[in-house]
């Protein structure tokens, strides 16, 4: 009877134990709209926060989507990737997860949800909803997200290393890994489409470029031309550079990734392996052929399936208050079980069942036991405690009487310079202020010019902030970051390059007082971000719409925006050129949107000589070329038929060395005749379309020149690709790669005149009087090259302003009125801010006044009296358009003086300046003196050194470290 009783007792205990194990891997308990009753606005709150984040930092789209993938593939979708570990043994500390970003965005969403619905929405659900909203924000379609997950209590670095799929995986490994998680081959290829967003670090694929088989070769499955492009970005030991996974549409959720795969341009080996399976290859071909007809819907279905992997529901797990750590109410036993265990530790120590049930494993209790010498510890356990052997990045001095190492351990080399704490903050702030002070006097219409001399003796005279800063050779890393701000501003909106530096420097300057008072940088950054959100809201409130078809309004706006430039003395000339050029190349995208591509379709041609008033915008293009045979070919053709080619019109030459063996005497004549027939066939194929002008980007031989001149056709050779693209846009032609592919529709008939003129000592070809040109050339004339260079810089700013207005037709007051209005509004809202964030918020409001104060300084008026009067007018809300006239220093209405700024420029200035200030404030460590890795044997020979006392100590430390490592190895 004892045996049956024992059997039933054991069975009952097993059932009780299994009742503690959560239901995983099948999504049981999940449903769409799980929080409909407990937190009805949960998904709306997440969507609002993600919308704000994407408008400010669109580069986070890829990392936020990857966060969901990396979470689900390790332990399931239970938010374990978000957990921190004091011993750096959590999932996020695994090497594949070190490149993950966006954790602060998840924390921001969690904070907003906790304010609305405390303790309700889990971090695992937040990660899933954020992934969906990122897809929507980048142009993808919405899909349902099942919710109801609970947060896990275990986060293990070792599990992440075992379960995350390597970028070098082949198709067999991929299919197996997805099948183990209940996902099909279709899910594999569909979810791989998520690579259309985000970037990859060079080490993830550099082996494919430099040492694929260990013999210094490249991966044959990768396009050779793409390899050459990647090698320009990624050097052999480059560990920091980011490369777009889907070049050209890295911030847009589309099928661009699938377009890259058949071209053999997938970055990872796992990308290329999708072509090795018939099912995945067929799906990719289908999406390319149909323009992604089913991809967006399939992606939503696959994401829902992936979101069911290993979920915790019901009473399993927890709902964390903070996503990066366990809830305070939990016992210490639920901490991460990722510490390595000694060989004699029981195997149940890492059991996820025990952890999920909230029970304290023996191994975990042992790992958390006090060090040797305190109560409850054994000598064997203390010797195997890995924490006793972990090196820290400082000089560690043991306490007196401790059994630890008696000498300090040096982790960083003596050649490295390490700074940390408030010293770093103050150094960064001082460097940023120094950069801002350099160009502060170049702001406003009364700005000063800077003369820069380079190493080769060249001279640059300008007041353009970006042009000045890019010529400077800066040593301090924070100052280099400030210079990058100006470059970013110039690329994004083309104007405001000085304002963004001045404003960022002021934001850091006012933050210095809080650093001195031991405010945490995160508190200051949080206040700054809140001030930025409120500032953008104020801009939306005071912005005024403008009619882009009203030339007078556009002229006044562009003229006022470049009124601070050197060319403002020439009246409306530059504004007229900018408006004509941007209007010419503008393309209507529908729904009231227009695209203006200044970089590719507007060329500025500078020809010294003449007067600046001779400058004009051509209704077509010009380029510095003459016809191939000037005496035989026409230099003026009315209504020409234009053919554009991207191939050579000459006999193909051997790439390296070509040997031909001629047996008979007549073979030489046959060889020559074959070459002539080849060229003749090419020319016949072109001439049957009766062209008047043939332009090729490659060479054009004498024989082809003969046939063309005989037929009365003019020809131009070796034209740049960019010029050829502009000609195609101007006259309606299509660039053809092979003459036998020519069609009548490829011939350009939109040009009214082709003419070659001599200007100075150079010949220029003009293709002008085009019917509806979508490309143009701005011809600038002037007395000297220095003058033309400055005019070109000013023209680029003017065209950028015109483009910004065409894309977003909103105006804001200039003359510092916008900054004063924002400052006044933030000061009023400051009284509503609770906690210590109130004071940095108010300081940010004061920092906005740096722009009008600098304008007042540069025009020579009494700064204190002027600023006091302006603050008084804005404090009582009289008129948001009251500012300072940069020419006279008078306080006037900017609307009456027609002093305006483009909305895009001002908004981008605020965003860039505050984000950069926050980034620099969050830097608390600087390690300098790091040397690049050198190939074996490439470094210089080392000089013989005499061993000193310090060297002997170093050798002793090395011996101690080796013994410690041996102990650690024995433990595992």
N, C-alpha and C positions, 0 to 999 in steps of 0.2 A: 504493500500500500504506500510505502514511502516514496517509491519511484514515481507512480502517477502523480502524487501530490507535488513532488519536486518538479515534474514536467510542467504541470499547470501553473505552478508559481513562476517558473522561468518564462513561460509563454506570456503570462500576465505582465511581468516586468518588461519583456521585449515590446509588448503592445504599448505600455505606458511610455517607454522610451521613444518609440516611433511616433507617438502622438506629439512629441516635442519637435519632430523634424518638419520643417515647412514644406509646402507644396511648391516645387520648382519646375522650371523648364517647359511648362505647358501653358503658362499664362492664365491659370485658373484663378478666378477672382477679379480679373481685369475687365473693364468695360469702358466704352466711350461715354464721357460725361459722368465719371465717377464722383466728381466734386460738385455736381449740379445743386445739391442741397446744402452741403457743408461749406462750400466756398464757390458760389456761382460765378464770380468774376475772376477765378484763378487764371484761366487761359487768356482772358483779355488783358490781365495785368502783365503776364509774361510777354504777350505780343507787343504791348506798349513799350516795355523796357528794351526788348530786342530791336524794335524799330528805332529807338533812340540810339542804341549802341551801333547799329549798322549805318546810321547816318553819320556817325562820328568816326567809327573805326570799321570800315567794310572789310578790312583784311582779316577780321576775326571770324568771318563766315566759315571758312574751311576748318579752323581749329575747333569751333563749337560743334560742327557736325561730326568731326572725328572723335570728339569726347564721348558721344553716344556709342559709336562703334567700339571704342576701346573699353568702355564700361561693360557692354553686353558680352564681349568675347572673353572676359575674365570673371568667373564666378556668377555671371548673369547680370541682368540690368537691375542692379540694386545700389548704385551710387557709390560703390567702393573706390572708384578711381578718384573721388573727390577728397578722400581722407588724408590727413597729414600724419606723419610719424616722427616723433622726436629722434628716433634712431635711423631715420631715412630708410626704412624697410617697407614702406607702403607701396601700393601699385603705382602711384604717380612717380616714384623714385626709380622704377625700372627704366632701363635705357631706351626702349621704344616709346616710353611715355614722357621722356624729358622734353620733347619738343611740343608737348601739348600746351595750349594757352586757353584763356577764356575762363579760368576759375573765378576771377573776380567778377565776371559777368554773372555766373551762376550765383555767387554770393549776393550780388545786387538784386537779382530776381528773388532770391530767398528772403532777403530783408523786406522787400516790398510785399511779398505774400504773408510773411509773419505779421506785418502791421495790419493786414486786412483779415487774415484768418490764422491766428496763432496755432502752431502745432498741428496743422491739418495736411498741408501738401508736402509730400516727401521729396527729397532731393533727387531720387531716381526718376520720379515723374517730371521734375523740372528739366532734367537733362533731355528726356524724350521730347517734351513740348518745345524746348528751345531749338532742338535739331529741326523740328518741323517748321518753326517760325523763321529759322535761318534760310531754309529752302524757299519759303514764300518771299522773304525779303530780297533774295537774289534772283528772282524771276521764275522760280518753279511754281508748281501747282500745289494747292493745299490738299492735305489728306487727314483722315481721322487718326487720332492718337488714343489708344487705350490707356487708361490710368487706373490707379489703385495699388501701385507698387509700394512696398515698404523698403526702408533703407537697411542695408546690411551692416554687420558689426565687425567684419573681418576684411582686412586689406593687406595683401601679401605681395611683396616684390617678386618673390620666387614664382608664385602662381602666374603673375603677369608675364614673366619671361617664358614660362612654359606654354601659355595659351595664346598669346598674341601671335598673329601670323607674320612671318618675316617677309620683308620686301623681296627677298631672293627666292621665294617659294615657287615651285613649278605647278603645273595644272593639277597633277595628282595630289599634291599636298593641299592645294586649295580646295579641291572637291571633297577630300576626306575631312578637312577641318570644318567646312560648312555642313557636311552631312552629319557630323557628330553633334552639331547644334540644331538639327532639325531643319536645315535650310537646303533648298534644291540648287541644281546647277544654274537655273534661271535666276534665283536669288543672288548667286555668286556674281554673275555678270551685271545684273541690275544694280546691286549695291556698289560694285566697282565703279559705276558711273558717278558716284559721289566724288571721285578724284577730279571732277571738273572744277571743284572749288579748292582753293588753298595752294600752299607751296610746300616744297620738300627741301631738306638740307642736303648739301652736296654729298656727305658721307653715305647717305642711303643708296646712292647709285654710282658713286665715283669708281667703284671696281669695274663697272661695265665700260668705263671710259679708258682706264689706264692699265688694268691688270686682271682681265676677265678670267683667263685660264692659268694665271701665275707666270706668264711669259711676257708680260708687258704689252699685251694685245687688248683690243677692244671687243665688245660683244658683237658678233656678226649679225645678230637679230636687230641691232639698233642702226637706224639710218646714218650713213657716214657723214652726210652734211649736217645732221642734227648733232652728231658727236662733236664735230668741229665747233659748232655754236656753243655747246655745253662746256667744252674745254676752255673757251674764252671766259666763262663765268666761274667755273670750278677748277681750281688748281689742285694738284695731287694731295696736298695736306690741308686743304680748305675745310674747316669744320663749322663755319658760321654762315656762309652765303646761302641765300634762299633762291630756289628756282621754281618758276611757275609749273605746276603739273599739267595745266591746260593752257598753253601760251595764247595770250590774246583775250581770253574770257575767264580769267582766274577768279573773277568776282561775280560771275553770272552762272546760274544753274541752268545748263543747257546740255546738248549732246556733243559739245566740242571735244570732250574726252574720247568719245567713240570715233570721231573723225581722225584723231591722232594715232589710234592703235593700228589700223591697216597701213598707215604711212611709216610704220616702225618707229614711232616717236613716243611710245610709252616710257616713262622714266624708269620704272622698276621692272625687274625680271618678271614679277607677278603680273604686270600689265601685259608684257609681251606674250606671256604664256596663255592668254585668253585666245590667241590665234591657233593654239595647239589643240583645241577641242572643237569638234564640229558644231556642237550645240551653242557654245559661247560665241564662236565665230559667226554662225548663222544669225544670232540675235543682233550682233554688232552690225552686220551687213544690212539687216532689216531696218534698223534705226537710221542708218546713214541714207538708205534708199528712200525711206518715207519721211525723213525729217523729224525723227523722234516721235512718231505717231502714237506709240504706246508706252514710251519710256517713262513719262511723268506719272502715269497711272500705275505702271508696274512698280515704280520706285516706292510709292505710297504703300502698296500691298506688301512689298518685301520689308519695308521699315517696320510695319506692324508685326510681321512675323518675327523679325529680329528682336523687337521690343518685348517679346514673350519669353525670351531665353532666361532661364534660371531666376525668375522673379520671386520675390517674397511677398506674400499677401496675408490678409487676415490678421492674426496676432503675431505672426513671425516678424522678426526684424523690429524696426522702430521708425519713428518720424523725427529726424534730427532737427534741433533748433538752429544749428549752424552746420552747413554742409561739410565743412572740413574737419569736424571732430564729433565724437560721440556725445549724446545728450548727457548733461551733468548728473542726472538721476541714476545712471547706470553704474553698476559696480565696476571696480578696476579690472575684473576678469574679462570684460568685453573688449579690452584694448586689443590692438593688432597682435595677432599671433605669428607675425612674420619674422621674429627673431630666430636666427639659426639655433638649432638644438644640438646638444652633445650626443655622442654616439650611443651612450647608455640611456638616453631619455626614452620614455615609452612612446611607441608610434602613435598613440591616440592623442598626443599633445597638440597636433595641428588639425584635429578632427573638426570639420565645419559643423557637424551635428552638435557637438558640445558647445561650440561658440554660438550657434544659432539659438540653442536652448538656454543660453545665459549661464551655463555652468562653468566653473573655473577649472580648466585642465591643470593637471599636476605640473606639466612642463612650463606652462605659462606662469604658475605660481613660483616655480623655481627660478624662472628667468627674471621675475620681479623681486626676488629675495634680496635682502641687503648684502653689501659686499662682505668679503671675508673679514673677520674680526668683530662683527656685530652678532647679536643673538640670532639663532635660527639658521645659520649658514654652515655648510660643511666645507672642509678644505678642498675636496674633490670638485664640488660645484663651483667654488670661487675660482679655482684654476681654469675651469671650462667656461666661465662667464665671458662671452664675446665682448661685452661692453667694456671690460677692463683692458682690452687690447685695441680699442678704436682710437685712431689718431685724430686730433682736432687741429684746426688751422691756426694755432697760436702756440706760444711757449707755455707749457703746462708745468706749474710748480706744485708738487705734491704737498699735502699737509704734513706737519711734523708727526712723526710716529706712524705714518702710513706705510703699508707694505707694498705700495706701488713703486714704480721706477724712481730711483733717487736722483736722477739727472733729468733736466728738461729735454723734451723731444722737439726738434725743429722740423716742421713739415715743409714749409716754404724755403726755397733756396735763398741764400744771402743776397744773390744778385737781384732778387725780386723786391720791388718796393710795394709795401702793403699799407694802405690807409683806410681807416674806417671811422664810423660814428659822425659826430657833429663836425669834425675837421673836414670830412668829405663834403658835407652839405655847404659849409662856408666857402670852401674852395670852388665848388661848382657855381655857387651864387655869384662870387666875385668875378669868375671868368665870364659868366653870362652878362653881367653888368658891364664888363670891359668891352665886350663885343657890341652891346647896345650903345655904349657911349661913342664908339667909333663912327657909327652912321647916324647918330641922333641928329646931327646938324644938317643932314641931307633930307629932312622931312619938311614938306611945305613948299609953296611957290618962292619963298625967299631963302631957299636952302643953299648951302654951300656945295661946291664941287670938290671932288677928291682926285688928286693926281697920283696914279700908281705906276711905278716903274718895275718892270719884270727883269729877270736875270739876263735876258738877251738884249736889253736896252729899249724894249718897246714901252710905249707910254699909253696909258688909258686915263682919260679925263671924263668923269661921269658923276652923277649923283644918284644913280640907280643902285639900290641897296644890294640886290643880288649880284650885280656886276662887280661891285666893290669887294664883297665878302668872298666871292669865288677866286679872286686874285690873291687873297691873303694866305700866308703859310702859317697855320695855327698849330700849336703844340698841345694845348690842353684839350682833353676829350670832351668836356662839357662845352667848350667854345666851338669845337667841331660840330657838335649836335646843334648848336644855335645856327651855324652856317647852313646846315642841312634844312633847317626850317625855311630859310629864305629861298632855297632851291625848290623845296616842295611847294611853297606858295606860288612861285613863278610858274611851275609846271601845271598846277591846278587851275589857277585863275589869271596868272600873268600880271597881277598888280598887287600892291600892298606889301611888297617885299621888305620895305623899311619899317612900316607900321608893325608887322608881326614881330620883328626883332625887338623894337622898342617896348611893345606891350609885354612880351615874354620876359624881358629883362626886368620890367617893373613888377610883374607878378612874383618873380623870385626875390626881388628886393624887399617887398613888403612881407614876404614869408620869413625873412631872416630873423625878424623879431620874435616870431613864434618858435623858431628852432632854438633860439637862445633861452626861451622859457620852457624848454623841454616838451613842446607839443610834438606828438607823434606825426611824422610826415603823412601817414594815411589819413589822419583827421583833417589836415590842411588840404590834401587832395580831394577829399570828400566834399569839403566846403567849396573848393574851387569848381568842382564838377557841377555842384548844385547852382553855383553862380552862373556857370556857362549855360545851363538849361534855361534859367530865368532870363539871361541876356538875349538868347536866341528868340525867346517868346516876346521880348520887348521889340526886337527888330521886326518880327512879323507884325506887331501891332502898329508900328509907326511907318512901315514901308508904304510907298506910293507906286501904283502901277503906271506904266508908260506905254504908249502906242509905238511899236517898233517901226511902223510904216510912216510915221511922222518924222520926216528927215530933220526938221528944225529942232525937235526935241532930242533926237538922237545926237545931232551935232553939238548941241549945248551940253549934253551929258558927257560925251566923250571928251569934249574940250575941257570941261571942268575937272574930269578925272585925271587928265594929263597936264593940268595947269601947273603942277609942281615941277614939270620937266623943263629941260633946257630949251626944247623947241616951242614952248608956249609963246615965245616972242615972235613966232612966224604966223600968228593968227590961226585961222581955221584950216590951214593947209594940211596938217597931219591928221586932224580929225576927219577931213573930207576923204583923204586917202584910205584911212582905216575903215570908214563906213562903206565906201565903194568896194573895197576888197572883200570885206566880210559879207556884204550883200550879194556879191557875185558868186561866191563859192557856197553860200548857204543852200542846204538841201532840206526840203520839207519832208518830215517823217510821218506826217499825219497827226491828228488829234491836237493840232496847234503846236507841235514840237518841231524845232529846226535844229539841224546839226551843222556846225561850222568847223571844218578841219583846217586850222591855220597852218599846222606843221607840214602837212603833205601837199596842200593844193594852193598855197599862197607862197610865192617865192619873191624875196626881196633882192633885186639886182642893183648893186652899187657901182656906179660908173663915175669916177672923178671927172670934174670939169663942169662947166655950165653953172647955173644958179639953182638953188633949192626949189625955187618956184617952177622950174622946168620938170619937176618930178610929177609922175602921173601913174594911174592904174590902167594897165592895158586890158582890153577886152579879148584876152588871149594870153599867150606866153611868149617869152623871149629867152634865148640861151646863147652862150658864147661859142658859136660854131659857124663855119662857112661851108658851102657846098664842096663836094670832094674834088670836082674839076671846075674851078671858077671860070675858065675860058670857054668851056664846052656846055656847061649847064646853066640854066636860067636862074637869075637871082631875084626875080620878081614874077609871081604867078597870082593871078586873080582867080578866086574861087577854086583853089587847088583840091584835087582828090589825094588824100594823104593815106599812106600805108605805113604802119608801125610794126617793126620786127624786133624780135629778141633772139636772133640767130645770126651767125656769120654768113656773109655772101662771098665766100672764098673757099678754095679747096682745103679740106681738112688736113691739118698737119699732124704728124706723129707727136704724141705727148712727150716722149723721151728721145728715143733714137730709132729711126726707121731704116731698115736695110732692104733694098730691092735687088734681086739677082736677075740680070738681063742676059739671056742666052743668045738671042739673035739681035742683029743690028736694028731691025725694024721695031723691036720691042720698045725702044726708047720713044719712038714716034707714037706708038700705040698708047704708051703711058701718058704722054703729053696730051694726046687727043682725048683720052678718058677724062683728064682733068678739065679740059675745055668743055667737053660735053656736059659734065656735071654742073659747071657754072652756068652754061647756056640753059640747061633745063631749069635751074633755079630762077634765072631771069625771065624765061618764058612764062613760068607759072605766075610770076608777079605781074609781068607786062600785059597779060591777057585781061587784067582788070582795069587797064588804061589809067594808071596813076599819074599824077603830076609831080608828086614828091614821095620819096621813099626814105624812111629814117630807120636806122638799125642801131642797137646798143652794142653790137659787136663789130668786127672788121668787115671791110668791103674792098675786094681786090681790084686790081687794074682791069682785068677782063670784064668783071661785072660792071665796073665804071664805064667801060667802052660800050657795052650793050645798052646801058641806061642812057648815056649821052646820045647814042645813035637813035634811040627812041624818043628823045626830047624830054627825058625824065630827070629831074634834079634829085640828088641823093646826099644824105648826111650820115656819117658813121660815128661810132663810138660815143654815143650820147649817154649821159648818166640815166640810171633807172628812174630816179625821181623826176627828172625832166621829161622822160618818155611818158610817165604816168600822168603828168600835168597836161601834156599835149593830147593824150587820149581823152582826158576829161574835157578839154577845151573844144576840140573839133569833132568829138563823137566817134573817134576811131577805136578799134580794139587791138591790143598788142597781141601779135601772133608769134608762136614759137617755131613753126615750120611753114615754109612757103606753100607746101602742098595742101595745107589745111585752110588756106585763105578762102574767104567767102565774100560776096558782095556787101554783106552787112558789116564786115570788118573795116571797110574803107570809110575814112572820115571825110565827110562833105560839109561839115559845119563851119569851116574857116572861110573868111572872106578874102584874106590876102596873105600870101607868103612873100616875105621880102628880106633880103640880107643887106644890112647897113653897116657902114664903117663909123664907129664912134671912137675918136681918139686914134689909137693904134690897133684897135681890136675890131674884128668883124662879129656882128651879132645878128642872129636869125630871128625874125619876128613872124609869128603865126597869130594874126590879130583879126579884128572885126568878126569874131565868131558869133554865131546866132544865139546860142544859149550856153555860154561857157560856165563850167563848174570848177574852173581853175583859172588862176590869173597870175600875172607878174606885176610887182610894184617897182617901177623904175625910179631910182633915187639919183639925183644929180647934186653935186656940191663941190665946194672948193678944195676940200682935202679929205684924206681917208679918215682922219680922226673925227672930223665933223660928220661924215657919213656913218661911221660906226655908232656915234651917239644918236644920230637921227634914227638909225635902224633900231636901236634899243628902245627909244621912245615910241617908235611906230609899232613895235611888238606889243608894248603895253597898251597902246591905243586900240590895236586890233583885238587884244584879249578883253578889254573893257567892252568893246562893241559886241564881241561874241557872247560875253556873259549876259549882256542885256537882251540879245536875241534869244538866248536859251532860257533866261528867267527875267522877264521884263518888269523888274521891281527896282525902285530907287530908294536911297536913304540920304539924309542930309549929310553934307560934308562939313569941313571946317571944325571937326571935333564935336559937332552937335550930337551925333549919334552916341558917341562915348559918354558925353555928359548926361544924356537922357538915360542911358543904361545905368550909369553910376547913381543917378538920383533914384531910379526905380529900385535898384538893389538896396540902397540905404533905407528906403521905406520898408522893404520886405525883411530887412535884417531883424526888425523887432519881433517878427513872427518865428524866427529860428530859435530853437531851444538847444540847450547844451553848449559845449565848448566850441562847436562848429560856428557859432554866431560870430566870433571875432575874426577868424580867417575869411569868412563870408564878407564881412564888412571891409576887411582889408582889400579883398578882390574888387569890391565896388570902388574903393579909392584908387586902385591901380589903373582903372580905365581912364582916369583923368590925365594920365601921362601923355596921351596923344594931344589934346588941346593945350596942355601946358608946354609941350615941346613946340607946337606951332607958334605960341605966343613968344617963346624964347627966341625962335629963329627969325621972327619979324621985328624984334627989337622993342617990344612994348613992355610996360610995367607988368610983370607976370602975376604978382600977388594981387594987384588991384583988378586986373582983367579976369583972373580965375575966380575971385570972390564975386564979381558981378555976374559972371556966367553961372556959378553955382546957385546964386540967389534966384536967377530967372528960371532955372530948371527945378529948383527945390519946390517952388509953389506951382509947378506945372503950367506956366504961362504958355509956352510954345516950345514944342520939341525940336523945332527947326532953327532955333537960335544958336549961332556958333560964332567962331572968330574968322574974320576975313584974313587969310594968310598973307595978303599983299600989304594991307594997311594996318592990320591989328585991330580994326574996329569990330564991335559986337553988332552983328546984323542978322537978318533973317536969311537963311541959306536958300530958301525957295525964291526970294526976290532976286538974289544975286546969281541964281542958277548955279550954285555950287553943290554938286551931287556926288554920291558914290554909288556904285553898283551893289545890289544886295548880296550877290554871290561873293564878291571880294570881301566885304565887311564880315559876313558870317564865317567865311573860311579863315579870316585873320583871327577872329576870336577863338575859334575851335583849335587852330594850330598853336596859337600862343599858350593857351591854358593847358592843352594836352602836353605840350613840351615842358612847361613849368612843372607839371605833376610828375612827368617822367624823371626829370632831373632831381626833384625833391625825394623821389623814392630810391635813389641810389645811395647806399650806405657803405659800399666797399669799392675801392679801386685797387686793382693789382696791376702793376706796370712792370715792364722789363721782361715780359714773356717772349722767348725766342721761337721763331718758326722751326719746325722739324727739318733736319737736313738729311739728305741721302747718305748712306754709309760711305765714308771715305771722301765726302765732298768738302768737309770742313777743314779749316786751316790746322796745321800741326800745332799741338799744344807745347808750350815751353816747359822745360823741366822746372819743378817747384821744390822748394825746401820745406820739409814737413815742420809745422809749427805745433805749439801746444793745442791750438784750436783744432788743427787737423787730427791730432791724436784723439781729442774729445769726440770729433765727428766720427772717427773710426769706431770708437767705443759705442757711440749711439747706434751706428749701423749694426754692430754685433748684437746689441740689445734688441734692436728691431727684428733682426733675423730670428733670434731666439723666440721673440713674441709671436712672430708669424708661424714658426714651427709648432708652438703650443696651440695656436689657433687651428692649424691644419690637423693636429692630432685630435682636437675636439670634434672636428666634423668628419 
